[in-house]
């Protein structure tokens, strides 16, 4: 019986807390970042009739290049750009 009373009181407290004053909505995304002067480059490979591996590799390479343009010393992005560049060359013939 004590457990039921405890659970009921906790549920009532949660409902009361939820129905209280509306909290101030915070922007969880942070301040808007200025858009970089990086132009979206059209893919060098025609992916209209390409395989799914080719399309995925082209997208991943573009993301890595964009990340590398924002942070030039990013070794992970550099490695991904090189790796997926080679994969695009091989898979998108």
N, CA, C and O atoms as CSV, one atom per row, in Angstrom:
chain,resi,resn,atom,element,x,y,z
A,1,UNK,N,N,0.813,-1.188,0.000
A,1,UNK,CA,C,0.000,0.000,0.000
A,1,UNK,C,C,0.861,1.258,0.000
A,1,UNK,O,O,0.520,2.254,-0.639
A,2,UNK,N,N,1.979,1.206,0.722
A,2,UNK,CA,C,2.862,2.367,0.783
A,2,UNK,C,C,3.487,2.662,-0.584
A,2,UNK,O,O,3.708,3.821,-0.937
A,3,UNK,N,N,3.763,1.624,-1.332
A,3,UNK,CA,C,4.360,1.830,-2.658
A,3,UNK,C,C,3.377,2.531,-3.594
A,3,UNK,O,O,3.751,3.418,-4.361
A,4,UNK,N,N,2.136,2.121,-3.517
A,4,UNK,CA,C,1.125,2.738,-4.382
A,4,UNK,C,C,0.957,4.212,-4.027
A,4,UNK,O,O,0.838,5.055,-4.916
A,5,UNK,N,N,0.946,4.522,-2.748
A,5,UNK,CA,C,0.806,5.913,-2.314
A,5,UNK,C,C,2.018,6.726,-2.748
A,5,UNK,O,O,1.879,7.872,-3.175
A,6,UNK,N,N,3.196,6.140,-2.641
A,6,UNK,CA,C,4.423,6.831,-3.054
A,6,UNK,C,C,4.415,7.084,-4.561
A,6,UNK,O,O,4.726,8.188,-5.008
A,7,UNK,N,N,4.059,6.065,-5.342
A,7,UNK,CA,C,4.013,6.228,-6.793
A,7,UNK,C,C,2.962,7.252,-7.199
A,7,UNK,O,O,3.192,8.057,-8.102
A,8,UNK,N,N,1.808,7.224,-6.533
A,8,UNK,CA,C,0.755,8.188,-6.840
A,8,UNK,C,C,1.200,9.613,-6.516
A,8,UNK,O,O,0.927,10.535,-7.284
A,9,UNK,N,N,1.881,9.798,-5.388
A,9,UNK,CA,C,2.328,11.148,-5.023
A,9,UNK,C,C,3.414,11.640,-5.980
A,9,UNK,O,O,3.450,12.824,-6.313
A,10,UNK,N,N,4.289,10.754,-6.421
A,10,UNK,CA,C,5.320,11.141,-7.389
A,10,UNK,C,C,4.666,11.525,-8.717
A,10,UNK,O,O,5.074,12.500,-9.349
A,11,UNK,N,N,3.658,10.768,-9.141
A,11,UNK,CA,C,2.964,11.083,-10.385
A,11,UNK,C,C,2.260,12.430,-10.292
A,11,UNK,O,O,2.285,13.210,-11.244
A,12,UNK,N,N,1.632,12.709,-9.148
A,12,UNK,CA,C,0.961,13.992,-8.961
A,12,UNK,C,C,1.966,15.135,-8.993
A,12,UNK,O,O,1.709,16.175,-9.599
A,13,UNK,N,N,3.099,14.944,-8.347
A,13,UNK,CA,C,4.136,15.979,-8.350
A,13,UNK,C,C,4.652,16.250,-9.761
A,13,UNK,O,O,4.898,17.399,-10.127
A,14,UNK,N,N,4.814,15.195,-10.546
A,14,UNK,CA,C,5.279,15.375,-11.926
A,14,UNK,C,C,4.252,16.125,-12.766
A,14,UNK,O,O,4.612,16.971,-13.584
A,15,UNK,N,N,2.969,15.814,-12.563
A,15,UNK,CA,C,1.923,16.505,-13.314
A,15,UNK,C,C,1.872,17.972,-12.913
A,15,UNK,O,O,1.733,18.845,-13.770
A,16,UNK,N,N,1.982,18.246,-11.628
A,16,UNK,CA,C,1.948,19.631,-11.153
A,16,UNK,C,C,3.148,20.404,-11.688
A,16,UNK,O,O,3.023,21.559,-12.097
A,17,UNK,N,N,4.304,19.759,-11.681
A,17,UNK,CA,C,5.507,20.429,-12.187
A,17,UNK,C,C,5.398,20.690,-13.687
A,17,UNK,O,O,5.859,21.720,-14.178
A,18,UNK,N,N,4.796,19.769,-14.402
A,18,UNK,CA,C,4.664,19.938,-15.853
A,18,UNK,C,C,3.646,21.012,-16.201
A,18,UNK,O,O,3.776,21.680,-17.227
A,19,UNK,N,N,2.646,21.182,-15.368
A,19,UNK,CA,C,1.604,22.161,-15.656
A,19,UNK,C,C,1.914,23.541,-15.079
A,19,UNK,O,O,1.094,24.454,-15.185
A,20,UNK,N,N,3.059,23.696,-14.485
A,20,UNK,CA,C,3.438,24.975,-13.898
A,20,UNK,C,C,3.723,26.003,-14.968
A,20,UNK,O,O,3.339,25.828,-16.124
A,21,UNK,N,N,4.391,27.064,-14.591
A,21,UNK,CA,C,4.743,28.130,-15.528
A,21,UNK,C,C,5.554,27.572,-16.680
A,21,UNK,O,O,6.368,26.664,-16.516
A,22,UNK,N,N,5.308,28.141,-17.848
A,22,UNK,CA,C,6.073,27.706,-19.013
A,22,UNK,C,C,7.523,28.131,-18.854
A,22,UNK,O,O,7.804,29.303,-18.606
A,23,UNK,N,N,8.429,27.205,-18.991
A,23,UNK,CA,C,9.837,27.577,-18.895
A,23,UNK,C,C,10.240,28.426,-20.099
A,23,UNK,O,O,9.630,28.347,-21.166
A,24,UNK,N,N,11.246,29.213,-19.915
A,24,UNK,CA,C,11.752,30.032,-21.012
A,24,UNK,C,C,12.372,29.087,-22.026
A,24,UNK,O,O,13.242,28.278,-21.702
A,25,UNK,N,N,11.907,29.210,-23.250
A,25,UNK,CA,C,12.435,28.340,-24.292
A,25,UNK,C,C,13.830,28.816,-24.662
A,25,UNK,O,O,14.049,29.985,-24.979
A,26,UNK,N,N,14.753,27.889,-24.613
A,26,UNK,CA,C,16.133,28.219,-24.947
A,26,UNK,C,C,16.454,27.691,-26.330
A,26,UNK,O,O,15.968,26.638,-26.743
A,27,UNK,N,N,17.271,28.431,-27.024
A,27,UNK,CA,C,17.718,27.997,-28.334
A,27,UNK,C,C,18.865,27.020,-28.112
A,27,UNK,O,O,19.985,27.428,-27.806
A,28,UNK,N,N,18.583,25.731,-28.267
A,28,UNK,CA,C,19.588,24.719,-28.012
A,28,UNK,C,C,20.588,24.579,-29.148
A,28,UNK,O,O,21.621,23.927,-28.990
A,29,UNK,N,N,20.294,25.177,-30.276
A,29,UNK,CA,C,21.215,25.059,-31.403
A,29,UNK,C,C,22.347,26.068,-31.326
A,29,UNK,O,O,23.314,25.966,-32.081
A,30,UNK,N,N,22.247,27.022,-30.444
A,30,UNK,CA,C,23.299,28.026,-30.313
A,30,UNK,C,C,23.071,29.176,-31.267
A,30,UNK,O,O,22.114,29.176,-32.041
A,31,UNK,N,N,23.949,30.151,-31.207
A,31,UNK,CA,C,23.788,31.298,-32.094
A,31,UNK,C,C,24.016,30.893,-33.545
A,31,UNK,O,O,24.751,29.951,-33.843
A,32,UNK,N,N,23.380,31.616,-34.415
A,32,UNK,CA,C,23.519,31.322,-35.833
A,32,UNK,C,C,24.944,31.640,-36.276
A,32,UNK,O,O,25.475,32.717,-36.006
A,33,UNK,N,N,25.532,30.695,-36.948
A,33,UNK,CA,C,26.890,30.891,-37.446
A,33,UNK,C,C,26.815,31.576,-38.805
A,33,UNK,O,O,25.951,31.262,-39.623
A,34,UNK,N,N,27.716,32.501,-39.032
A,34,UNK,CA,C,27.713,33.122,-40.352
A,34,UNK,C,C,28.090,32.093,-41.405
A,34,UNK,O,O,28.959,31.247,-41.190
A,35,UNK,N,N,27.437,32.178,-42.518
A,35,UNK,CA,C,27.724,31.214,-43.567
A,35,UNK,C,C,29.075,31.539,-44.186
A,35,UNK,O,O,29.399,32.695,-44.459
A,36,UNK,N,N,29.823,30.520,-44.390
A,36,UNK,CA,C,31.152,30.690,-44.971
A,36,UNK,C,C,31.007,30.981,-46.459
A,36,UNK,O,O,29.970,30.707,-47.065
A,37,UNK,N,N,32.026,31.520,-47.011
A,37,UNK,CA,C,32.012,31.854,-48.425
A,37,UNK,C,C,32.377,30.650,-49.274
A,37,UNK,O,O,32.941,30.788,-50.359
A,38,UNK,N,N,32.054,29.480,-48.772
A,38,UNK,CA,C,32.350,28.250,-49.492
A,38,UNK,C,C,31.189,27.959,-50.421
A,38,UNK,O,O,30.054,27.781,-49.980
A,39,UNK,N,N,31.473,27.912,-51.668
A,39,UNK,CA,C,30.441,27.617,-52.646
A,39,UNK,C,C,30.207,26.113,-52.678
A,39,UNK,O,O,31.144,25.324,-52.558
A,40,UNK,N,N,28.977,25.737,-52.839
A,40,UNK,CA,C,28.668,24.326,-52.970
A,40,UNK,C,C,29.080,23.906,-54.363
A,40,UNK,O,O,28.548,24.383,-55.366
A,41,UNK,N,N,30.025,23.016,-54.401
A,41,UNK,CA,C,30.594,22.593,-55.671
A,41,UNK,C,C,29.801,21.409,-56.196
A,41,UNK,O,O,29.512,20.464,-55.462
A,42,UNK,N,N,29.465,21.471,-57.437
A,42,UNK,CA,C,28.785,20.340,-58.062
A,42,UNK,C,C,29.742,19.162,-58.110
A,42,UNK,O,O,30.937,19.341,-58.347
A,43,UNK,N,N,29.234,17.972,-57.888
A,43,UNK,CA,C,30.125,16.815,-57.919
A,43,UNK,C,C,30.798,16.663,-59.278
A,43,UNK,O,O,30.221,16.958,-60.325
A,44,UNK,N,N,32.022,16.200,-59.220
A,44,UNK,CA,C,32.800,16.033,-60.446
A,44,UNK,C,C,32.344,14.806,-61.217
A,44,UNK,O,O,32.663,14.641,-62.394
A,45,UNK,N,N,31.594,13.947,-60.536
A,45,UNK,CA,C,31.159,12.691,-61.125
A,45,UNK,C,C,29.652,12.752,-61.320
A,45,UNK,O,O,28.925,13.210,-60.438
A,46,UNK,N,N,29.186,12.293,-62.469
A,46,UNK,CA,C,27.750,12.247,-62.707
A,46,UNK,C,C,27.188,11.054,-61.936
A,46,UNK,O,O,27.466,9.901,-62.265
A,47,UNK,N,N,26.392,11.350,-60.907
A,47,UNK,CA,C,25.874,10.287,-60.052
A,47,UNK,C,C,24.447,9.899,-60.415
A,47,UNK,O,O,23.793,9.180,-59.659
A,48,UNK,N,N,23.963,10.357,-61.544
A,48,UNK,CA,C,22.587,10.057,-61.926
A,48,UNK,C,C,22.375,8.557,-62.111
A,48,UNK,O,O,21.377,8.013,-61.638
A,49,UNK,N,N,23.277,7.901,-62.774
A,49,UNK,CA,C,23.152,6.467,-63.017
A,49,UNK,C,C,24.258,5.678,-62.331
A,49,UNK,O,O,24.551,4.546,-62.716
A,50,UNK,N,N,24.869,6.275,-61.316
A,50,UNK,CA,C,25.986,5.635,-60.631
A,50,UNK,C,C,25.480,4.638,-59.599
A,50,UNK,O,O,24.307,4.637,-59.226
A,51,UNK,N,N,26.392,3.796,-59.153
A,51,UNK,CA,C,26.038,2.809,-58.129
A,51,UNK,C,C,25.861,3.499,-56.784
A,51,UNK,O,O,26.266,4.647,-56.601
A,52,UNK,N,N,25.254,2.790,-55.855
A,52,UNK,CA,C,25.025,3.365,-54.528
A,52,UNK,C,C,26.342,3.611,-53.803
A,52,UNK,O,O,26.451,4.568,-53.036
A,53,UNK,N,N,27.334,2.774,-54.030
A,53,UNK,CA,C,28.647,2.969,-53.407
A,53,UNK,C,C,29.279,4.240,-53.934
A,53,UNK,O,O,29.885,4.997,-53.176
A,54,UNK,N,N,29.143,4.477,-55.222
A,54,UNK,CA,C,29.696,5.691,-55.823
A,54,UNK,C,C,29.027,6.933,-55.250
A,54,UNK,O,O,29.707,7.886,-54.870
A,55,UNK,N,N,27.685,6.925,-55.187
A,55,UNK,CA,C,26.961,8.086,-54.660
A,55,UNK,C,C,27.315,8.353,-53.204
A,55,UNK,O,O,27.522,9.504,-52.820
A,56,UNK,N,N,27.386,7.298,-52.384
A,56,UNK,CA,C,27.723,7.463,-50.971
A,56,UNK,C,C,29.149,7.977,-50.812
A,56,UNK,O,O,29.421,8.807,-49.944
A,57,UNK,N,N,30.047,7.491,-51.639
A,57,UNK,CA,C,31.440,7.942,-51.562
A,57,UNK,C,C,31.574,9.410,-51.952
A,57,UNK,O,O,32.333,10.156,-51.334
A,58,UNK,N,N,30.838,9.819,-52.973
A,58,UNK,CA,C,30.875,11.221,-53.409
A,58,UNK,C,C,30.345,12.119,-52.298
A,58,UNK,O,O,30.939,13.158,-52.009
A,59,UNK,N,N,29.224,11.728,-51.664
A,59,UNK,CA,C,28.664,12.538,-50.574
A,59,UNK,C,C,29.626,12.632,-49.401
A,59,UNK,O,O,29.827,13.714,-48.850
A,60,UNK,N,N,30.218,11.517,-49.017
A,60,UNK,CA,C,31.139,11.519,-47.880
A,60,UNK,C,C,32.377,12.339,-48.186
A,60,UNK,O,O,32.889,13.040,-47.313
A,61,UNK,N,N,32.862,12.259,-49.412
A,61,UNK,CA,C,34.028,13.052,-49.792
A,61,UNK,C,C,33.697,14.548,-49.751
A,61,UNK,O,O,34.523,15.353,-49.322
A,62,UNK,N,N,32.494,14.921,-50.194
A,62,UNK,CA,C,32.088,16.329,-50.159
A,62,UNK,C,C,31.988,16.830,-48.720
A,62,UNK,O,O,32.393,17.955,-48.427
A,63,UNK,N,N,31.450,16.003,-47.821
A,63,UNK,CA,C,31.353,16.391,-46.414
A,63,UNK,C,C,32.749,16.565,-45.819
A,63,UNK,O,O,32.997,17.511,-45.071
A,64,UNK,N,N,33.652,15.656,-46.152
A,64,UNK,CA,C,35.021,15.752,-45.640
A,64,UNK,C,C,35.720,16.997,-46.179
A,64,UNK,O,O,36.458,17.659,-45.450
A,65,UNK,N,N,35.493,17.316,-47.445
A,65,UNK,CA,C,36.105,18.522,-48.024
A,65,UNK,C,C,35.542,19.786,-47.387
A,65,UNK,O,O,36.278,20.742,-47.143
A,66,UNK,N,N,34.244,19.793,-47.121
A,66,UNK,CA,C,33.630,20.946,-46.469
A,66,UNK,C,C,34.183,21.117,-45.059
A,66,UNK,O,O,34.498,22.230,-44.640
A,67,UNK,N,N,34.298,20.021,-44.338
A,67,UNK,CA,C,34.870,20.070,-42.988
A,67,UNK,C,C,36.320,20.538,-43.038
A,67,UNK,O,O,36.764,21.295,-42.176
A,68,UNK,N,N,37.042,20.091,-44.034
A,68,UNK,CA,C,38.443,20.484,-44.193
A,68,UNK,C,C,38.559,21.953,-44.558
A,68,UNK,O,O,39.524,22.606,-44.163
A,69,UNK,N,N,37.600,22.490,-45.303
A,69,UNK,CA,C,37.653,23.913,-45.637
A,69,UNK,C,C,37.378,24.777,-44.412
A,69,UNK,O,O,37.885,25.894,-44.307
A,70,UNK,N,N,36.569,24.255,-43.481
A,70,UNK,CA,C,36.286,25.004,-42.256
A,70,UNK,C,C,37.423,24.919,-41.261
A,70,UNK,O,O,37.752,25.908,-40.606
A,71,UNK,N,N,38.030,23.739,-41.140
A,71,UNK,CA,C,39.149,23.530,-40.211
A,71,UNK,C,C,40.289,22.912,-41.021
A,71,UNK,O,O,40.352,21.690,-41.157
A,72,UNK,N,N,41.191,23.737,-41.560
A,72,UNK,CA,C,42.226,23.224,-42.461
A,72,UNK,C,C,43.174,22.197,-41.834
A,72,UNK,O,O,43.732,21.371,-42.556
A,73,UNK,N,N,43.368,22.224,-40.538
A,73,UNK,CA,C,44.303,21.293,-39.917
A,73,UNK,C,C,43.667,20.009,-39.440
A,73,UNK,O,O,44.303,19.245,-38.714
A,74,UNK,N,N,42.437,19.749,-39.823
A,74,UNK,CA,C,41.723,18.558,-39.362
A,74,UNK,C,C,42.262,17.325,-40.084
A,74,UNK,O,O,42.029,17.130,-41.277
A,75,UNK,N,N,42.976,16.513,-39.344
A,75,UNK,CA,C,43.610,15.339,-39.962
A,75,UNK,C,C,42.602,14.265,-40.346
A,75,UNK,O,O,42.785,13.562,-41.340
A,76,UNK,N,N,41.544,14.140,-39.563
A,76,UNK,CA,C,40.521,13.139,-39.876
A,76,UNK,C,C,39.833,13.491,-41.188
A,76,UNK,O,O,39.624,12.628,-42.039
A,77,UNK,N,N,39.485,14.760,-41.344
A,77,UNK,CA,C,38.834,15.191,-42.583
A,77,UNK,C,C,39.770,15.036,-43.773
A,77,UNK,O,O,39.341,14.648,-44.860
A,78,UNK,N,N,41.036,15.335,-43.571
A,78,UNK,CA,C,42.013,15.176,-44.649
A,78,UNK,C,C,42.128,13.708,-45.053
A,78,UNK,O,O,42.163,13.380,-46.239
A,79,UNK,N,N,42.186,12.836,-44.058
A,79,UNK,CA,C,42.277,11.409,-44.334
A,79,UNK,C,C,41.032,10.908,-45.061
A,79,UNK,O,O,41.135,10.134,-46.013
A,80,UNK,N,N,39.855,11.351,-44.612
A,80,UNK,CA,C,38.619,10.927,-45.267
A,80,UNK,C,C,38.537,11.461,-46.690
A,80,UNK,O,O,38.099,10.751,-47.595
A,81,UNK,N,N,38.955,12.701,-46.892
A,81,UNK,CA,C,38.903,13.281,-48.232
A,81,UNK,C,C,39.794,12.498,-49.191
A,81,UNK,O,O,39.406,12.227,-50.327
A,82,UNK,N,N,40.983,12.139,-48.732
A,82,UNK,CA,C,41.898,11.365,-49.580
A,82,UNK,C,C,41.364,9.958,-49.835
A,82,UNK,O,O,41.372,9.475,-50.967
A,83,UNK,N,N,40.900,9.308,-48.767
A,83,UNK,CA,C,40.422,7.930,-48.893
A,83,UNK,C,C,39.206,7.835,-49.797
A,83,UNK,O,O,39.150,6.993,-50.692
A,84,UNK,N,N,38.227,8.710,-49.556
A,84,UNK,CA,C,37.024,8.644,-50.373
A,84,UNK,C,C,37.260,9.200,-51.768
A,84,UNK,O,O,36.543,8.841,-52.701
A,85,UNK,N,N,38.251,10.070,-51.928
A,85,UNK,CA,C,38.627,10.507,-53.276
A,85,UNK,C,C,39.134,9.348,-54.102
A,85,UNK,O,O,38.793,9.214,-55.277
A,86,UNK,N,N,39.965,8.493,-53.473
A,86,UNK,CA,C,40.457,7.307,-54.173
A,86,UNK,C,C,39.334,6.326,-54.448
A,86,UNK,O,O,39.301,5.690,-55.501
A,87,UNK,N,N,38.409,6.203,-53.499
A,87,UNK,CA,C,37.283,5.290,-53.681
A,87,UNK,C,C,36.363,5.781,-54.806
A,87,UNK,O,O,35.840,4.976,-55.576
A,88,UNK,N,N,36.170,7.086,-54.898
A,88,UNK,CA,C,35.350,7.651,-55.976
A,88,UNK,C,C,36.002,7.369,-57.312
A,88,UNK,O,O,35.330,7.014,-58.280
A,89,UNK,N,N,37.317,7.529,-57.361
A,89,UNK,CA,C,38.038,7.261,-58.611
A,89,UNK,C,C,37.869,5.805,-59.038
A,89,UNK,O,O,37.706,5.505,-60.221
A,90,UNK,N,N,37.911,4.908,-58.053
A,90,UNK,CA,C,37.804,3.494,-58.384
A,90,UNK,C,C,36.360,3.048,-58.635
A,90,UNK,O,O,36.106,2.271,-59.555
A,91,UNK,N,N,35.422,3.530,-57.830
A,91,UNK,CA,C,34.052,3.026,-57.913
A,91,UNK,C,C,33.211,3.728,-58.961
A,91,UNK,O,O,32.198,3.181,-59.397
A,92,UNK,N,N,33.592,4.903,-59.369
A,92,UNK,CA,C,32.742,5.697,-60.268
A,92,UNK,C,C,33.304,5.779,-61.668
A,92,UNK,O,O,33.261,6.841,-62.289
A,93,UNK,N,N,33.819,4.700,-62.168
A,93,UNK,CA,C,34.374,4.718,-63.519
A,93,UNK,C,C,33.293,4.686,-64.550
A,93,UNK,O,O,33.581,4.696,-65.747
